[in-house]
Amino acid sequence: MKKFILSRVKPEFYNSIAEFRQEILDGDGEFDGCQQLDLYDDIEKWDLNCRLFESFGTMPPGYSLGFQYLYLDDKDVVGMINLRPLAESHKYLSQYGGHIGYSVRPSRRKEGIATMMLRDMLEVCKKDFSLSRVLITCLEGNEASKKVIINNGGVFEGKILYPPEDKYLERYWIDL
């Protein structure tokens, strides 16, 4: 069985990140958990932007702390996952965004990667950030993401209207 690794962003992965980005742009264009990767042609600048969110002194006003991770199969980026450890105290994240957002490279979907990636991130939440529970949301009807969340112990709390898209989000809590 392959061993996938959760890693922080490092320069040696920039080329694979660029390939990941292009594959999503060519596919569904959904960059959940990618810290606005779609806005950056220059991966080094994207990485520097991600790091701004890791400190109260550098994060933009109105935002919350955030930590960007890659999910690697060898040195290939197969997924990205973003952790916002203070989500419960942030007006937007406590309602809509939750603690964790994630995406899997389109060509690697339906392999169970998202389930493993979330499982590994939940360990980071518990060990490195001392979180006791996390909120994860997904659009109503996103059965793949719903399955990932439930496979990791997610308990459905309810739905909430997400005004920017006039769609409902499902809210799940996972106890750690």
Backbone bond lengths (Angstrom), bond angles and torsions (degrees), N, CA, C in turn:
res aa  C-N    CA-C-N  psi(-1)  N-CA   C-N-CA  omega(-1)  CA-C   N-CA-C  phi
1 M - - - 1.454 - - 1.530 109.86 -
2 K 1.325 116.35 138.79 1.451 121.15 -179.89 1.521 110.73 -67.99
3 K 1.316 114.48 149.40 1.457 120.81 177.30 1.519 108.18 -109.54
4 F 1.310 116.01 113.72 1.443 121.84 176.87 1.521 108.39 -92.00
5 I 1.335 115.79 150.13 1.461 120.88 -175.97 1.522 109.70 -127.73
6 L 1.317 115.76 133.05 1.449 122.76 171.87 1.520 106.89 -86.88
7 S 1.326 117.43 127.83 1.464 121.29 -175.70 1.517 110.15 -139.42
8 R 1.300 115.96 152.04 1.461 120.63 168.18 1.523 107.54 -73.02
9 V 1.307 117.30 164.05 1.463 122.57 178.89 1.518 108.87 -70.72
10 K 1.336 115.74 132.97 1.463 122.83 178.40 1.526 108.66 -136.99
11 P 1.331 117.15 150.00 1.469 120.20 -178.99 1.526 114.38 -54.00
12 E 1.312 118.72 -31.79 1.467 119.28 -178.67 1.529 112.77 -67.48
13 F 1.336 117.20 -10.57 1.462 120.78 178.55 1.530 112.72 -103.46
14 Y 1.322 118.69 1.96 1.461 121.67 -175.72 1.527 112.35 -57.00
15 N 1.317 118.59 -43.71 1.470 120.38 -179.36 1.528 111.10 -62.76
16 S 1.310 116.70 -42.50 1.459 120.16 179.29 1.535 110.95 -68.36
17 I 1.325 116.98 -34.25 1.467 120.73 175.91 1.529 109.64 -63.69
18 A 1.334 116.42 -42.99 1.466 120.54 178.27 1.534 110.98 -61.27
19 E 1.332 116.76 -40.18 1.469 120.52 177.49 1.526 111.00 -66.14
20 F 1.323 116.85 -42.03 1.464 122.86 176.19 1.533 109.46 -57.53
21 R 1.329 115.92 -48.92 1.462 122.24 179.84 1.524 111.00 -57.47
22 Q 1.328 116.08 -49.10 1.460 119.56 -177.16 1.522 111.75 -64.10
23 E 1.325 116.25 -38.06 1.467 119.58 179.54 1.528 111.31 -63.48
24 I 1.318 117.09 -38.58 1.464 119.38 177.71 1.529 110.23 -71.09
25 L 1.332 117.30 -41.22 1.468 119.54 177.09 1.523 111.05 -59.45
26 D 1.325 116.58 -39.17 1.466 121.11 179.64 1.528 112.03 -75.45
27 G 1.329 116.07 -17.56 1.463 120.68 -177.80 1.507 111.36 -101.95
28 D 1.353 115.38 -117.04 1.464 119.72 -173.01 1.522 114.33 -87.71
29 G 1.331 117.63 -10.28 1.456 120.66 177.81 1.511 115.49 70.69
30 E 1.330 117.75 14.30 1.467 121.96 -179.34 1.526 109.88 -92.66
31 F 1.329 116.55 116.20 1.462 122.27 -175.90 1.526 111.73 -113.23
32 D 1.324 118.60 40.87 1.459 120.90 178.04 1.527 109.74 -59.91
33 G 1.329 115.85 135.28 1.457 120.41 177.43 1.507 114.94 72.23
34 C 1.322 117.69 17.79 1.472 121.58 -176.00 1.530 112.88 -114.35
35 Q 1.304 118.56 11.49 1.463 123.81 175.66 1.532 112.44 48.22
36 Q 1.318 116.85 51.71 1.461 123.95 175.68 1.534 113.37 63.16
37 L 1.303 117.00 32.88 1.465 121.56 178.67 1.526 111.52 -56.93
38 D 1.313 117.01 -31.52 1.471 120.20 -179.13 1.526 112.59 -61.20
39 L 1.321 118.58 -22.74 1.465 122.45 -177.83 1.527 113.68 -86.79
40 Y 1.318 118.04 -3.36 1.464 121.14 -172.42 1.529 112.91 -122.69
41 D 1.334 115.70 112.35 1.467 120.33 170.25 1.525 109.85 -74.57
42 D 1.322 116.11 -32.41 1.462 122.83 -177.96 1.536 108.48 -93.14
43 I 1.323 116.02 108.58 1.472 120.61 -175.01 1.518 111.73 -67.22
44 E 1.318 118.10 -33.51 1.463 119.85 177.71 1.530 110.43 -62.76
45 K 1.334 117.70 -41.50 1.469 120.72 177.60 1.525 110.49 -65.42
46 W 1.338 117.23 -38.50 1.462 120.29 176.24 1.525 110.34 -60.61
47 D 1.330 116.29 -45.48 1.463 120.99 179.52 1.529 110.41 -59.61
48 L 1.321 116.59 -45.01 1.468 120.17 178.63 1.527 110.85 -62.06
49 N 1.333 117.19 -39.26 1.451 120.52 176.58 1.530 111.04 -63.39
50 C 1.327 116.70 -43.27 1.475 120.15 178.20 1.522 110.87 -56.77
51 R 1.305 116.73 -41.00 1.468 120.90 -176.20 1.527 112.48 -67.81
52 L 1.330 117.42 -23.26 1.468 120.13 176.38 1.523 111.83 -59.55
53 F 1.332 116.48 -30.29 1.464 121.73 -174.96 1.533 112.59 -83.05
54 E 1.322 117.26 -1.73 1.459 121.14 -176.72 1.521 113.73 -88.22
55 S 1.331 117.25 -1.97 1.456 120.91 -177.00 1.523 110.05 -142.90
56 F 1.324 116.14 140.99 1.463 120.26 176.64 1.529 110.99 -60.35
57 G 1.336 116.61 -31.62 1.460 121.09 -177.15 1.515 114.46 -73.80
58 T 1.331 117.37 -18.38 1.465 119.35 -176.18 1.526 114.44 -120.31
59 M 1.313 117.66 -13.67 1.468 118.19 -177.73 1.525 109.61 -71.89
60 P 1.332 116.72 146.16 1.464 119.74 179.99 1.530 111.48 -63.21
61 P 1.331 116.82 148.94 1.471 120.39 178.82 1.528 111.28 -57.58
62 G 1.325 115.29 139.69 1.460 121.09 177.46 1.515 114.25 88.09
63 Y 1.316 117.00 -7.19 1.459 120.90 -179.84 1.517 110.34 -97.85
64 S 1.325 115.95 177.82 1.454 122.66 179.02 1.520 109.08 -121.00
65 L 1.315 116.29 158.64 1.463 119.52 174.29 1.519 109.76 -54.02
66 G 1.323 116.18 142.92 1.457 121.09 178.66 1.511 110.50 -150.63
67 F 1.322 115.47 145.22 1.462 121.70 -178.27 1.516 108.76 -131.14
68 Q 1.335 115.66 123.51 1.456 121.93 -176.58 1.519 110.55 -94.44
69 Y 1.329 115.70 133.16 1.460 122.48 177.93 1.522 109.79 -127.58
70 L 1.314 114.27 154.71 1.459 122.94 174.00 1.511 108.15 -110.43
71 Y 1.315 116.61 153.00 1.457 121.25 171.48 1.516 105.96 -116.09
72 L 1.317 115.25 121.01 1.458 121.69 -169.66 1.517 112.60 -112.80
73 D 1.321 114.59 139.90 1.457 123.69 167.19 1.520 103.49 -113.58
74 D 1.325 115.82 100.93 1.463 122.84 -167.69 1.527 105.77 63.46
75 K 1.319 119.00 -117.69 1.469 119.85 178.32 1.522 111.51 -110.31
76 D 1.315 116.65 12.55 1.466 121.71 179.31 1.523 109.88 -93.05
77 V 1.322 116.08 128.46 1.461 121.54 177.05 1.529 107.64 -76.45
78 V 1.321 115.84 113.85 1.466 120.93 178.41 1.524 111.45 -105.95
79 G 1.327 116.90 -13.62 1.446 120.90 179.21 1.510 111.69 -159.47
80 M 1.325 115.43 161.87 1.463 122.07 173.16 1.509 107.86 -133.83
81 I 1.325 113.79 146.59 1.458 119.86 -178.72 1.522 108.25 -145.44
82 N 1.317 115.91 135.14 1.452 122.18 -176.51 1.524 108.63 -118.55
83 L 1.316 115.53 131.79 1.458 122.43 -179.40 1.520 109.88 -110.85
84 R 1.334 115.46 128.44 1.457 122.37 175.22 1.530 107.26 -118.09
85 P 1.333 117.52 88.34 1.471 120.13 -170.49 1.522 115.07 -65.03
86 L 1.314 118.26 -20.42 1.466 120.64 -178.80 1.533 111.92 -104.89
87 A 1.303 116.79 26.30 1.467 121.94 -175.40 1.526 113.15 -55.28
88 E 1.307 117.65 -37.17 1.463 119.68 -175.86 1.521 112.89 -65.52
89 S 1.331 117.19 -21.16 1.472 119.95 -179.95 1.533 112.44 -100.60
90 H 1.309 117.49 8.73 1.462 121.76 -179.67 1.534 109.09 -110.75
91 K 1.322 116.91 129.57 1.471 121.37 -173.00 1.528 112.73 -54.74
92 Y 1.323 118.35 -49.86 1.467 121.52 -177.59 1.531 111.29 -72.98
93 L 1.318 117.14 -50.32 1.468 120.58 -176.10 1.521 112.26 -63.83
94 S 1.330 117.63 -35.52 1.468 120.01 -178.86 1.530 111.66 -67.81
95 Q 1.314 116.85 -20.98 1.457 120.89 178.11 1.527 112.47 -98.90
96 Y 1.328 116.37 -50.41 1.459 120.74 -167.32 1.529 115.32 -113.57
97 G 1.316 117.76 -43.99 1.462 120.51 -169.74 1.513 115.56 -86.01
98 G 1.313 116.56 -34.37 1.459 120.34 -178.31 1.523 113.60 73.54
99 H 1.313 114.16 -171.59 1.468 121.84 -178.28 1.527 113.29 -80.72
100 I 1.314 117.30 -28.22 1.467 120.50 -169.63 1.522 110.09 -137.93
101 G 1.331 114.82 136.23 1.459 121.75 170.37 1.516 107.80 -128.63
102 Y 1.319 117.59 149.44 1.466 119.82 -176.11 1.521 112.00 -152.79
103 S 1.325 114.35 156.21 1.467 123.20 175.14 1.515 109.24 -143.87
104 V 1.323 114.71 151.09 1.466 121.37 175.24 1.527 107.79 -120.73
105 R 1.306 115.69 141.67 1.470 122.07 176.67 1.530 108.85 -52.54
106 P 1.344 118.20 129.87 1.466 119.80 -176.11 1.528 115.28 -51.32
107 S 1.321 117.63 -39.35 1.475 119.60 -178.39 1.521 113.18 -71.87
108 R 1.337 117.84 -9.07 1.462 121.42 -177.77 1.532 112.15 -115.13
109 R 1.301 117.05 11.55 1.461 119.89 178.18 1.522 110.32 -73.68
110 K 1.307 115.05 161.23 1.472 124.07 -179.51 1.526 112.63 66.91
111 E 1.348 116.07 25.68 1.465 121.47 175.45 1.527 111.39 -112.30
112 G 1.330 117.54 2.04 1.461 120.83 -177.48 1.516 113.54 83.66
113 I 1.326 117.28 8.39 1.468 121.29 -176.78 1.521 111.17 -63.94
114 A 1.331 118.19 -44.24 1.468 120.42 -178.45 1.527 111.15 -61.44
115 T 1.315 116.74 -39.79 1.466 120.30 178.99 1.528 110.64 -62.79
116 M 1.330 117.05 -44.58 1.467 120.65 178.87 1.528 111.33 -67.23
117 M 1.330 116.28 -40.83 1.464 120.99 -178.98 1.526 110.25 -62.78
118 L 1.325 117.34 -45.60 1.457 120.15 178.43 1.519 110.60 -64.68
119 R 1.324 117.82 -41.88 1.467 120.96 177.61 1.531 110.45 -56.40
120 D 1.326 116.57 -46.43 1.463 120.23 -179.51 1.530 111.73 -66.30
121 M 1.332 116.82 -36.71 1.463 119.83 178.51 1.522 111.24 -68.90
122 L 1.312 117.68 -33.97 1.464 119.85 177.90 1.528 110.81 -62.31
123 E 1.314 117.06 -34.58 1.467 120.53 175.03 1.524 110.93 -64.11
124 V 1.332 116.90 -41.44 1.467 121.66 177.11 1.530 109.85 -62.70
125 C 1.318 116.27 -42.44 1.469 120.77 178.82 1.524 111.35 -56.93
126 K 1.307 114.49 -43.43 1.463 120.82 -177.12 1.525 111.67 -74.31
127 K 1.322 116.77 -50.86 1.467 121.09 -173.43 1.520 114.03 -77.70
128 D 1.332 117.31 -44.46 1.467 120.50 -173.19 1.521 113.87 -93.26
129 F 1.338 117.28 -23.43 1.465 120.09 -176.37 1.527 112.94 -120.22
130 S 1.325 117.32 0.49 1.462 123.45 177.04 1.529 113.46 53.50
131 L 1.319 116.02 35.67 1.461 119.78 176.19 1.530 109.12 -81.26
132 S 1.313 115.88 144.40 1.468 119.99 178.85 1.532 111.75 -103.29
133 R 1.334 116.09 -15.89 1.456 121.14 176.33 1.524 108.49 -159.83
134 V 1.330 115.27 158.03 1.455 120.10 178.19 1.521 109.62 -135.71
135 L 1.328 114.49 148.35 1.454 122.79 174.92 1.523 108.16 -100.83
136 I 1.320 116.57 130.86 1.454 121.78 175.23 1.527 107.08 -131.24
137 T 1.320 115.26 135.38 1.458 120.33 -179.56 1.522 110.19 -119.51
138 C 1.316 114.93 156.72 1.462 121.03 172.10 1.519 108.34 -150.26
139 L 1.315 114.97 154.59 1.460 118.53 177.57 1.523 110.09 -63.76
140 E 1.318 115.86 139.85 1.456 120.48 174.82 1.534 107.89 -56.82
141 G 1.311 116.14 132.29 1.458 120.88 -178.46 1.515 114.07 95.66
142 N 1.340 117.65 -9.83 1.466 120.27 176.60 1.531 107.42 -83.60
143 E 1.317 114.52 80.62 1.468 120.20 -173.67 1.525 112.76 -64.26
144 A 1.333 117.82 -32.36 1.463 120.08 179.52 1.524 110.73 -64.21
145 S 1.334 116.86 -48.49 1.458 119.98 -179.65 1.526 111.14 -67.32
146 K 1.309 116.69 -39.82 1.467 121.17 177.30 1.534 110.24 -57.09
147 K 1.317 116.56 -44.05 1.466 121.38 179.73 1.530 111.07 -63.78
148 V 1.336 116.81 -41.19 1.469 121.15 178.14 1.525 110.04 -59.70
149 I 1.317 115.84 -46.39 1.467 120.89 -178.27 1.529 110.78 -64.67
150 I 1.313 116.98 -47.30 1.475 120.89 -179.68 1.522 110.88 -64.77
151 N 1.327 118.01 -38.81 1.474 121.22 177.98 1.523 112.32 -62.57
152 N 1.333 116.50 -19.63 1.464 120.98 178.37 1.526 112.30 -104.33
153 G 1.325 116.28 19.11 1.461 120.29 174.95 1.511 115.11 92.75
154 G 1.310 118.31 11.12 1.457 121.29 -179.24 1.514 112.55 -63.54
155 V 1.317 115.65 134.53 1.457 122.79 178.09 1.531 107.49 -114.63
156 F 1.317 115.43 123.13 1.457 121.91 -177.21 1.514 110.56 -65.65
157 E 1.343 115.99 126.21 1.458 121.56 177.05 1.530 111.04 -96.90
158 G 1.329 116.57 -40.11 1.453 120.64 -177.72 1.516 110.93 159.36
159 K 1.324 115.08 -175.11 1.462 122.04 179.31 1.518 109.38 -111.65
160 I 1.320 114.91 154.61 1.454 121.39 176.16 1.527 107.68 -143.41
161 L 1.328 115.76 139.95 1.454 120.17 178.10 1.524 109.30 -71.52
162 Y 1.323 116.05 130.51 1.463 122.47 176.31 1.529 106.91 -100.91
163 P 1.336 117.45 96.70 1.461 121.37 -171.55 1.536 116.69 -55.32
164 P 1.342 120.34 -39.74 1.469 117.85 -177.78 1.531 114.16 -58.09
165 E 1.316 117.39 -29.44 1.464 120.57 -179.43 1.533 112.27 -112.49
166 D 1.331 116.54 -1.43 1.466 121.82 -176.82 1.535 110.97 51.02
167 K 1.334 114.61 42.96 1.460 121.96 178.39 1.522 108.18 -130.37
168 Y 1.316 114.91 162.55 1.459 119.58 178.28 1.525 110.86 -94.36
169 L 1.332 113.74 141.41 1.459 121.67 172.37 1.518 107.92 -105.80
170 E 1.310 115.76 142.51 1.458 121.19 171.91 1.521 107.72 -96.30
171 R 1.320 116.58 136.95 1.463 123.04 -178.07 1.537 108.91 -110.08
172 Y 1.325 114.75 129.83 1.473 121.49 179.35 1.526 108.85 -128.96
173 W 1.320 114.93 142.34 1.466 121.74 173.46 1.525 109.60 -112.66
174 I 1.317 115.00 139.84 1.454 121.50 174.88 1.528 108.20 -121.36
175 D 1.309 116.72 119.65 1.464 121.21 174.37 1.514 109.03 -80.54
176 L 1.334 115.36 136.81 1.467 120.95 -178.04 1.526 111.90 -103.26
